Amino acid sequence: MGFSVNFHHGGRFVRDWLITYKGGNETLKEGLYEDRWSYFEITGIVENDLNVKKPYKLWWMLDEEVNFRVIKVDDVVGDVKN
């Protein structure tokens, strides 16, 4: 069974009383598979499907949280999926 991830790109981080991401585009990627989900899968989506050019940083956050976390290694991508 696949899962979905919502990518926000092309915007910027803004510091109000919290840090939020404003503007840009939102792209929902559906049908992703757990056994293929990795740091390299994410960078492939970002570079090939979303046309984001290097250099860039990958950040993620759950909807119910208020802090962004950086994605640097495969250990973190399992948290993104879950």
MODELLER restraints for C-alpha pairs under 7 A, 6 or more apart:
rsr = mdl.restraints
at = mdl.atoms
rsr.add(forms.Gaussian(group=physical.xy_distance, feature=features.Distance(at['CA:2:A'], at['CA:31:A']), mean=4.69, stdev=0.5))
rsr.add(forms.Gaussian(group=physical.xy_distance, feature=features.Distance(at['CA:2:A'], at['CA:32:A']), mean=5.01, stdev=0.5))
rsr.add(forms.Gaussian(group=physical.xy_distance, feature=features.Distance(at['CA:2:A'], at['CA:33:A']), mean=4.87, stdev=0.5))
rsr.add(forms.Gaussian(group=physical.xy_distance, feature=features.Distance(at['CA:2:A'], at['CA:34:A']), mean=6.99, stdev=0.5))
rsr.add(forms.Gaussian(group=physical.xy_distance, feature=features.Distance(at['CA:3:A'], at['CA:30:A']), mean=6.17, stdev=0.5))
rsr.add(forms.Gaussian(group=physical.xy_distance, feature=features.Distance(at['CA:3:A'], at['CA:31:A']), mean=5.57, stdev=0.5))
rsr.add(forms.Gaussian(group=physical.xy_distance, feature=features.Distance(at['CA:3:A'], at['CA:32:A']), mean=5.20, stdev=0.5))
rsr.add(forms.Gaussian(group=physical.xy_distance, feature=features.Distance(at['CA:3:A'], at['CA:33:A']), mean=6.53, stdev=0.5))
rsr.add(forms.Gaussian(group=physical.xy_distance, feature=features.Distance(at['CA:4:A'], at['CA:28:A']), mean=6.89, stdev=0.5))
rsr.add(forms.Gaussian(group=physical.xy_distance, feature=features.Distance(at['CA:4:A'], at['CA:29:A']), mean=5.51, stdev=0.5))
rsr.add(forms.Gaussian(group=physical.xy_distance, feature=features.Distance(at['CA:4:A'], at['CA:30:A']), mean=4.28, stdev=0.5))
rsr.add(forms.Gaussian(group=physical.xy_distance, feature=features.Distance(at['CA:4:A'], at['CA:31:A']), mean=6.15, stdev=0.5))
rsr.add(forms.Gaussian(group=physical.xy_distance, feature=features.Distance(at['CA:4:A'], at['CA:32:A']), mean=6.08, stdev=0.5))
rsr.add(forms.Gaussian(group=physical.xy_distance, feature=features.Distance(at['CA:5:A'], at['CA:28:A']), mean=5.90, stdev=0.5))
rsr.add(forms.Gaussian(group=physical.xy_distance, feature=features.Distance(at['CA:5:A'], at['CA:29:A']), mean=5.40, stdev=0.5))
rsr.add(forms.Gaussian(group=physical.xy_distance, feature=features.Distance(at['CA:5:A'], at['CA:30:A']), mean=6.68, stdev=0.5))
rsr.add(forms.Gaussian(group=physical.xy_distance, feature=features.Distance(at['CA:6:A'], at['CA:26:A']), mean=6.76, stdev=0.5))
rsr.add(forms.Gaussian(group=physical.xy_distance, feature=features.Distance(at['CA:6:A'], at['CA:27:A']), mean=5.71, stdev=0.5))
rsr.add(forms.Gaussian(group=physical.xy_distance, feature=features.Distance(at['CA:6:A'], at['CA:28:A']), mean=4.31, stdev=0.5))
rsr.add(forms.Gaussian(group=physical.xy_distance, feature=features.Distance(at['CA:6:A'], at['CA:29:A']), mean=6.18, stdev=0.5))
rsr.add(forms.Gaussian(group=physical.xy_distance, feature=features.Distance(at['CA:7:A'], at['CA:26:A']), mean=5.59, stdev=0.5))
rsr.add(forms.Gaussian(group=physical.xy_distance, feature=features.Distance(at['CA:7:A'], at['CA:27:A']), mean=5.05, stdev=0.5))
rsr.add(forms.Gaussian(group=physical.xy_distance, feature=features.Distance(at['CA:7:A'], at['CA:28:A']), mean=6.09, stdev=0.5))
rsr.add(forms.Gaussian(group=physical.xy_distance, feature=features.Distance(at['CA:8:A'], at['CA:24:A']), mean=6.86, stdev=0.5))
rsr.add(forms.Gaussian(group=physical.xy_distance, feature=features.Distance(at['CA:8:A'], at['CA:25:A']), mean=5.62, stdev=0.5))
rsr.add(forms.Gaussian(group=physical.xy_distance, feature=features.Distance(at['CA:8:A'], at['CA:26:A']), mean=4.46, stdev=0.5))
rsr.add(forms.Gaussian(group=physical.xy_distance, feature=features.Distance(at['CA:8:A'], at['CA:27:A']), mean=6.41, stdev=0.5))
rsr.add(forms.Gaussian(group=physical.xy_distance, feature=features.Distance(at['CA:9:A'], at['CA:24:A']), mean=5.48, stdev=0.5))
rsr.add(forms.Gaussian(group=physical.xy_distance, feature=features.Distance(at['CA:9:A'], at['CA:25:A']), mean=5.31, stdev=0.5))
rsr.add(forms.Gaussian(group=physical.xy_distance, feature=features.Distance(at['CA:9:A'], at['CA:26:A']), mean=6.45, stdev=0.5))
rsr.add(forms.Gaussian(group=physical.xy_distance, feature=features.Distance(at['CA:10:A'], at['CA:24:A']), mean=4.19, stdev=0.5))
rsr.add(forms.Gaussian(group=physical.xy_distance, feature=features.Distance(at['CA:10:A'], at['CA:25:A']), mean=6.00, stdev=0.5))
rsr.add(forms.Gaussian(group=physical.xy_distance, feature=features.Distance(at['CA:11:A'], at['CA:21:A']), mean=6.68, stdev=0.5))
rsr.add(forms.Gaussian(group=physical.xy_distance, feature=features.Distance(at['CA:11:A'], at['CA:22:A']), mean=5.57, stdev=0.5))
rsr.add(forms.Gaussian(group=physical.xy_distance, feature=features.Distance(at['CA:11:A'], at['CA:23:A']), mean=4.49, stdev=0.5))
rsr.add(forms.Gaussian(group=physical.xy_distance, feature=features.Distance(at['CA:11:A'], at['CA:24:A']), mean=3.81, stdev=0.5))
rsr.add(forms.Gaussian(group=physical.xy_distance, feature=features.Distance(at['CA:12:A'], at['CA:21:A']), mean=5.57, stdev=0.5))
rsr.add(forms.Gaussian(group=physical.xy_distance, feature=features.Distance(at['CA:12:A'], at['CA:22:A']), mean=5.55, stdev=0.5))
rsr.add(forms.Gaussian(group=physical.xy_distance, feature=features.Distance(at['CA:12:A'], at['CA:23:A']), mean=6.67, stdev=0.5))
rsr.add(forms.Gaussian(group=physical.xy_distance, feature=features.Distance(at['CA:13:A'], at['CA:19:A']), mean=6.51, stdev=0.5))
rsr.add(forms.Gaussian(group=physical.xy_distance, feature=features.Distance(at['CA:13:A'], at['CA:20:A']), mean=5.58, stdev=0.5))
rsr.add(forms.Gaussian(group=physical.xy_distance, feature=features.Distance(at['CA:13:A'], at['CA:21:A']), mean=4.46, stdev=0.5))
rsr.add(forms.Gaussian(group=physical.xy_distance, feature=features.Distance(at['CA:13:A'], at['CA:22:A']), mean=6.23, stdev=0.5))
rsr.add(forms.Gaussian(group=physical.xy_distance, feature=features.Distance(at['CA:14:A'], at['CA:20:A']), mean=5.31, stdev=0.5))
rsr.add(forms.Gaussian(group=physical.xy_distance, feature=features.Distance(at['CA:14:A'], at['CA:21:A']), mean=6.08, stdev=0.5))
rsr.add(forms.Gaussian(group=physical.xy_distance, feature=features.Distance(at['CA:14:A'], at['CA:22:A']), mean=6.70, stdev=0.5))
rsr.add(forms.Gaussian(group=physical.xy_distance, feature=features.Distance(at['CA:38:A'], at['CA:74:A']), mean=5.64, stdev=0.5))
rsr.add(forms.Gaussian(group=physical.xy_distance, feature=features.Distance(at['CA:38:A'], at['CA:77:A']), mean=6.03, stdev=0.5))
rsr.add(forms.Gaussian(group=physical.xy_distance, feature=features.Distance(at['CA:39:A'], at['CA:73:A']), mean=6.14, stdev=0.5))
rsr.add(forms.Gaussian(group=physical.xy_distance, feature=features.Distance(at['CA:39:A'], at['CA:74:A']), mean=5.12, stdev=0.5))
rsr.add(forms.Gaussian(group=physical.xy_distance, feature=features.Distance(at['CA:39:A'], at['CA:77:A']), mean=6.35, stdev=0.5))
rsr.add(forms.Gaussian(group=physical.xy_distance, feature=features.Distance(at['CA:46:A'], at['CA:52:A']), mean=5.78, stdev=0.5))
rsr.add(forms.Gaussian(group=physical.xy_distance, feature=features.Distance(at['CA:47:A'], at['CA:53:A']), mean=6.19, stdev=0.5))
rsr.add(forms.Gaussian(group=physical.xy_distance, feature=features.Distance(at['CA:58:A'], at['CA:70:A']), mean=5.78, stdev=0.5))
rsr.add(forms.Gaussian(group=physical.xy_distance, feature=features.Distance(at['CA:58:A'], at['CA:71:A']), mean=5.28, stdev=0.5))
rsr.add(forms.Gaussian(group=physical.xy_distance, feature=features.Distance(at['CA:59:A'], at['CA:68:A']), mean=6.12, stdev=0.5))
rsr.add(forms.Gaussian(group=physical.xy_distance, feature=features.Distance(at['CA:59:A'], at['CA:69:A']), mean=5.34, stdev=0.5))
rsr.add(forms.Gaussian(group=physical.xy_distance, feature=features.Distance(at['CA:59:A'], at['CA:70:A']), mean=4.33, stdev=0.5))
rsr.add(forms.Gaussian(group=physical.xy_distance, feature=features.Distance(at['CA:59:A'], at['CA:71:A']), mean=5.68, stdev=0.5))
rsr.add(forms.Gaussian(group=physical.xy_distance, feature=features.Distance(at['CA:60:A'], at['CA:68:A']), mean=5.54, stdev=0.5))
rsr.add(forms.Gaussian(group=physical.xy_distance, feature=features.Distance(at['CA:60:A'], at['CA:69:A']), mean=5.30, stdev=0.5))
rsr.add(forms.Gaussian(group=physical.xy_distance, feature=features.Distance(at['CA:60:A'], at['CA:70:A']), mean=6.35, stdev=0.5))
rsr.add(forms.Gaussian(group=physical.xy_distance, feature=features.Distance(at['CA:61:A'], at['CA:67:A']), mean=6.43, stdev=0.5))
rsr.add(forms.Gaussian(group=physical.xy_distance, feature=features.Distance(at['CA:61:A'], at['CA:68:A']), mean=4.95, stdev=0.5))
rsr.add(forms.Gaussian(group=physical.xy_distance, feature=features.Distance(at['CA:61:A'], at['CA:69:A']), mean=6.29, stdev=0.5))
